[in-house]
Amino acid sequence: MPPESSEPARTSGASYAAAGVDIEAGDRAVDLMKEWVKKATRPEVVGGLGGFAGLFDASALKRYERPLLASATDGVGTKVDIARKMGVYDTIGHDLVGMVVDDLVVCGAEPLFMTDYICVGKVYPERVAAIVKGIAEGCVLAGCALVGGETAEHPGLLGVDEFDVAGAGTGVVEADQVLGADRIRSGDAVIAMASSGLHSNGYSLVRHVLFDRAGLALDREIPEFGRTLGEELLEPTKIYSLDCLALTRTAPVHAFSHITGGGLANNLARVIPDGLHATVDRSTWTPGAVFDLVGSAGAVERLELEKTLNMGVGMIAVVPQESVDVALTTLADRGVDAWVSGEIVERGDHAEAVTLTGDYAG
């Protein structure tokens, strides 16, 4: 019998790849996304993709008397799980941009640039590039540049098919043109702008109702939608920033409110000053079929729906009554479905800043 070896058994050395991080795949993803990032630019952008930081020429702000920079950050919540299950990755970026830039424009700021953060369990270059494609396309729709981002691979923390996205944006507004509660007056009109669907809020409720309780499949055809359930749930968030900025150039807008998590009443209340009250009439619009489905499939009470989902309204503008016609014309010319949904009155005995009255049309 041969003598036993006194040398320890040899094993291969540890590596980043063995730990689950594929640097080469990350590099490939960057190469694939470059063409899309190039399209999401502005004249003020300096340099290109690949640096440690994105550069933006701030000398362009010299035309402002007192420029204020506005910043916002957001994600798209559990809507990413719908994208993952559908295997569709090039629309979720629209949602991300909409969530960020339409928060910026609420104060009257013009979105200038964005950065993104994509976290994955495993880098599939084509998937990452598709996500960035959607973000870049969203930036083009918003008139801002995509100046950089980060893709992080988190093996062991996320499943190989799991991912999440987040983004941050910066905009600029003249100090004396900042919109908000201090401009609102009694008698102002509340103009609603239609949403494209669920947008990017309330998906935890939507998933619980439609999948866990109702047992619906994403590929199920829904006659009221004219398409599958999955296609409806992935409908991209409408991006309003350029429409809102155009409106500020034609009408004396007093305030905007981005209708996101918390619903119409809670978000509109954020811009209603003490002493005033907004009354919104439900009968002025009909929520889309997806809101009816969530409500009926889960026996969700109307109040619960309204404090979770946008119910068909994605953005609110508050303008003087005498500016309503020009405001509606401006929005219509830009293809935005908008209508007068309410008015601003004295607070009086109202305990809340916003009241929804009546029943939805239809």
Secondary structure, 3 states (H helix, E strand, C coil): CCCCCCCCCCCCCCCCCCCCCCHHHHHHHHHHHHHHHHHCCCCCEECCCCCCCCEECHHHHHHCCCEEEEEEEEECCCHHHHHHHHCCCCCHHHHHHHHHHHHHHHHCCEEEEEEEEEEECCCCHHHHHHHHHHHHHHHHHHCCEEEEEEEEECECCECCCCEEEEEEEEEEEEHHHCCCHHHCCCCCEEEEEECCCCCCCCHHHHHHHHHHHCCCCCCCEECCCCEEHHHHHCCCCCCCHHHHHHHHHHCCCCEEEECCCCHHHHHHHCCCCCCEEEEEEHHHCCCCHHHHHHHHHCCCCHHHHHCCCCCCEEEEEEECHHHHHHHHHHHHHCCCCEEEEEEEEECCCCCCCEEEECCCCC
